Amino acid sequence: MSHSNTRSSTKIFLSSTGTNQVINGTSTNTDISFYFDPIILSTSDTAHFVLGLEQASIPVSINMVNNTNNSMTINGNVYTIPVGNYTIADLITYLNTVYGAIQFVYYPISNKVQVTIVPAAVLVISGTATKLLGFTAGTYPDLAAGVYIFTGVVNLTSTTGIIIQLDNVKTSNRDNSFRTGATLARIPITCSPLRILQYFNATPFYTQISNRELTFLRVRLLNDDYTLLDLVGQPDWFMVIRVDYTDKTVVQDLPNEFKAMREEMNARQLADMIKNK
């Protein structure tokens, strides 16, 4: 990257328990505007800010069963699965306790759920627990004496990663949420629920932004579907964002391993051209 004598790389340390911040919305701490001493590029400076996520510590207090995926209606009876985290065995036990005349069985080899209605009847099912339990809403005729196997697989993961979005900067990054602002990074969830997800990258991917002045960052933590992450109990989280500089006209060289791959590819193409002559 290109630096001048007047520029200095900077780290922005963001704590959800710090001061000089505003929680956006009503009752969540996963959408916060953090304020700090201004970082400014003069109008005559040809450089641009680049941002990279270096570090994050985020408690995974996420309920796999929540208010958006816990309802199921079978043959006119509405059932709501209590919010929380379950193993599939615990979930099946709960469903069999509550439903009574409808019995559930889980098959681990296919990762699917079977339901049996006693006495046998047509199955009419709907609700928000479709992804959780693998059913498709609809009406199914009684072709197997009241026995039905859901077509989809069980998925007890509410989100597989945490997307970090900055709402007050503009980058060339793209995603399919079509929001203003920018997606800075996505951290895969590699720990169990109720553990702390630790992320560190000493050489983060830098994304260039068009902002010439940074006085705050609005950080949003999102699910895979770009909805706001709901951290139960609003636990504290922390992250470090690195700020550096680059000139737009500077062509950054490839890392050595990619350089070697490119040279090998060029050599193969040249050999093929000679061979085919």
C-alpha positions in Angstrom: 0.0 0.0 0.0 1.1 3.5 -0.6 1.7 5.8 2.4 2.8 9.4 2.8 4.6 10.9 5.7 1.4 12.5 6.9 -0.6 9.3 7.1 -0.5 6.7 9.8 -2.2 3.3 9.9 -4.9 3.3 12.6 -6.9 0.7 14.6 -10.4 1.5 15.8 -11.3 -0.4 18.9 -15.1 -0.9 19.3 -16.7 -2.2 22.5 -20.4 -2.5 22.9 -19.9 -1.5 26.6 -17.9 1.6 25.7 -19.0 5.3 25.8 -19.7 7.7 22.9 -22.0 5.3 21.2 -25.7 5.1 20.3 -27.8 1.9 20.1 -30.0 2.2 17.0 -33.6 0.8 17.2 -35.3 -0.4 20.3 -34.0 -3.3 22.3 -30.9 -4.8 20.6 -27.2 -4.1 20.9 -26.3 -5.5 17.4 -26.9 -2.2 15.7 -24.6 0.5 17.3 -23.1 3.7 16.1 -19.6 4.2 17.6 -18.2 7.7 17.7 -14.4 8.5 17.9 -11.9 11.2 17.1 -12.2 12.1 13.4 -9.9 10.5 10.8 -9.8 12.9 7.9 -8.2 12.9 4.4 -7.6 16.4 2.9 -9.2 17.3 -0.4 -5.7 17.4 -2.0 -4.7 14.0 -0.8 -4.9 11.3 -3.6 -5.2 8.5 -1.1 -8.3 6.6 -0.1 -9.2 4.9 3.2 -9.2 1.1 3.2 -10.8 -0.9 6.1 -10.3 -4.4 7.3 -11.6 -6.5 10.2 -8.7 -7.6 12.3 -10.4 -9.0 15.4 -13.8 -9.8 16.9 -15.1 -11.5 20.0 -18.8 -12.1 19.8 -20.8 -14.3 22.3 -23.0 -16.8 20.3 -26.0 -16.4 22.5 -28.3 -17.2 19.6 -31.4 -19.3 20.0 -31.8 -21.9 17.2 -35.5 -21.8 17.9 -36.8 -18.3 18.0 -39.9 -16.3 17.4 -39.4 -16.4 13.6 -39.2 -20.1 13.2 -41.1 -21.8 16.0 -44.7 -22.2 14.8 -46.4 -25.2 13.2 -50.1 -25.8 12.4 -51.2 -29.4 11.8 -54.8 -30.1 10.8 -56.0 -26.8 12.3 -54.1 -27.1 15.6 -51.5 -24.4 16.2 -48.4 -25.3 18.2 -45.6 -23.0 19.3 -42.2 -24.5 20.1 -40.7 -22.7 23.1 -37.7 -20.5 22.2 -34.4 -22.0 23.1 -31.6 -24.4 21.9 -32.4 -28.1 21.4 -30.8 -31.3 20.2 -33.0 -33.1 17.7 -33.7 -35.8 20.3 -34.9 -33.1 22.8 -37.0 -31.5 20.1 -38.7 -34.8 19.0 -39.4 -35.6 22.7 -41.1 -32.2 23.2 -43.2 -32.5 20.0 -44.4 -36.0 21.0 -45.3 -34.8 24.5 -47.3 -31.8 23.1 -49.0 -33.2 20.0 -50.5 -36.4 21.5 -52.4 -37.9 18.6 -49.5 -37.0 16.2 -46.3 -38.8 16.8 -42.9 -37.7 15.5 -39.8 -39.9 14.7 -36.4 -38.7 13.6 -34.3 -40.7 11.2 -30.6 -39.8 11.5 -29.4 -41.5 8.3 -31.7 -39.3 6.1 -31.9 -36.4 8.6 -35.6 -36.3 8.2 -38.7 -36.4 10.4 -41.7 -38.7 10.0 -45.1 -38.0 11.4 -47.9 -40.5 12.1 -51.5 -39.3 12.6 -53.7 -41.5 14.7 -56.4 -42.1 13.5 -55.1 -41.8 9.9 -56.1 -38.6 8.2 -55.1 -36.1 5.5 -52.2 -34.0 6.6 -52.6 -30.2 6.4 -49.5 -28.4 7.6 -48.2 -24.9 7.7 -46.1 -22.5 9.9 -42.7 -20.9 10.3 -40.8 -24.1 11.4 -40.5 -25.3 7.9 -36.7 -25.0 7.7 -36.3 -26.2 11.3 -38.2 -29.5 10.8 -38.0 -29.9 7.0 -41.7 -29.8 6.1 -43.3 -28.0 3.2 -46.5 -26.2 3.8 -49.5 -27.8 2.0 -52.1 -30.6 2.0 -51.1 -34.2 1.7 -53.5 -37.1 1.0 -53.6 -40.1 3.2 -51.6 -42.5 1.0 -49.8 -44.5 3.7 -52.2 -45.0 6.6 -51.5 -41.6 8.2 -47.7 -41.9 7.9 -45.8 -38.9 6.3 -42.1 -38.2 5.9 -41.2 -34.5 5.6 -39.5 -33.8 2.3 -36.8 -31.5 3.6 -34.0 -32.2 6.1 -33.8 -31.0 9.7 -31.8 -27.8 10.2 -31.3 -26.7 13.7 -28.9 -23.8 12.7 -30.5 -20.4 12.7 -27.5 -18.8 11.1 -24.1 -20.3 10.0 -22.2 -17.0 10.3 -22.2 -13.4 11.5 -22.2 -10.7 8.8 -20.6 -7.4 9.8 -22.0 -4.5 7.9 -21.1 -0.8 8.2 -24.0 1.4 7.3 -22.3 4.7 7.0 -19.5 3.9 4.5 -19.6 3.0 0.8 -17.3 0.3 -0.7 -17.1 -1.7 -4.0 -18.1 -4.8 -2.1 -21.3 -6.5 -3.3 -24.0 -8.6 -1.6 -27.6 -9.6 -2.3 -29.2 -7.5 0.5 -29.2 -4.3 -1.6 -28.7 -2.1 1.5 -26.9 1.1 1.5 -23.6 0.9 3.3 -21.2 -2.0 3.0 -20.6 -5.5 4.1 -17.1 -5.5 5.6 -16.8 -9.2 6.5 -18.5 -12.5 7.4 -17.3 -14.6 10.3 -18.3 -18.3 10.2 -19.7 -19.6 13.5 -17.2 -22.3 14.4 -18.1 -22.7 18.1 -21.1 -24.2 20.0 -24.0 -22.1 21.1 -23.5 -20.0 24.3 -19.7 -19.9 23.6 -17.7 -16.9 22.5 -16.8 -16.7 18.8 -13.2 -15.6 18.5 -11.9 -14.2 15.2 -8.4 -12.8 14.5 -6.7 -12.1 11.2 -3.3 -10.3 11.2 -3.6 -9.6 7.5 -7.3 -8.8 6.9 -8.8 -8.2 3.5 -8.9 -4.5 2.9 -11.8 -2.8 1.2 -11.6 0.7 -0.2 -14.2 3.2 0.9 -15.2 6.5 -0.8 -15.6 8.4 2.5 -13.1 11.2 3.1 -13.8 11.5 6.8 -14.6 9.0 9.5 -16.1 10.3 12.7 -18.2 7.2 13.5 -19.0 3.7 12.3 -22.5 2.3 12.4 -21.9 -1.5 12.9 -24.7 -4.0 12.3 -24.3 -7.7 13.1 -26.5 -9.7 10.8 -27.7 -13.3 10.2 -27.2 -15.2 6.9 -30.5 -13.7 5.6 -29.3 -10.2 6.4 -31.7 -9.7 9.2 -30.5 -8.2 12.5 -28.8 -10.7 14.8 -30.6 -11.3 18.1 -28.1 -11.9 20.8 -30.1 -13.2 23.8 -29.4 -11.2 26.9 -27.6 -8.5 24.9 -24.1 -9.8 25.8 -21.1 -7.5 25.3 -19.0 -7.9 22.1 -15.8 -6.3 20.8 -14.0 -5.8 17.5 -11.0 -4.1 16.0 -11.2 -2.5 12.6 -7.9 -1.4 10.9 -7.8 1.8 8.8 -5.1 2.1 6.2 -4.5 4.1 3.0 -4.1 3.4 -0.7 -3.8 5.4 -3.8 -6.5 4.5 -6.3 -4.0 4.3 -9.2 -1.6 2.0 -7.3 -1.7 -1.6 -8.6 -1.1 -3.9 -5.7 1.2 -6.8 -6.4 0.0 -10.3 -5.9 1.1 -12.4 -2.9 4.0 -14.8 -3.7 1.8 -17.9 -3.8 -0.6 -16.4 -6.3 2.3 -15.0 -8.4 3.7 -18.6 -8.6 0.3 -19.9 -9.7 0.0 -17.3 -12.4 3.5 -18.0 -13.7 2.8 -21.7 -13.8 -0.5 -21.1 -15.7 1.3 -18.9 -18.2 4.0 -21.5 -18.7 1.4 -24.2 -19.4 -0.5 -22.0 -21.9 2.8 -21.2 -23.7 3.7 -24.9 -23.8 0.2 -25.8 -25.2 0.5 -23.1 -27.9 3.9 -24.5 -29.0 2.6 -28.0 -29.0 -0.4 -27.2 -31.1 1.6 -25.3 -33.8 
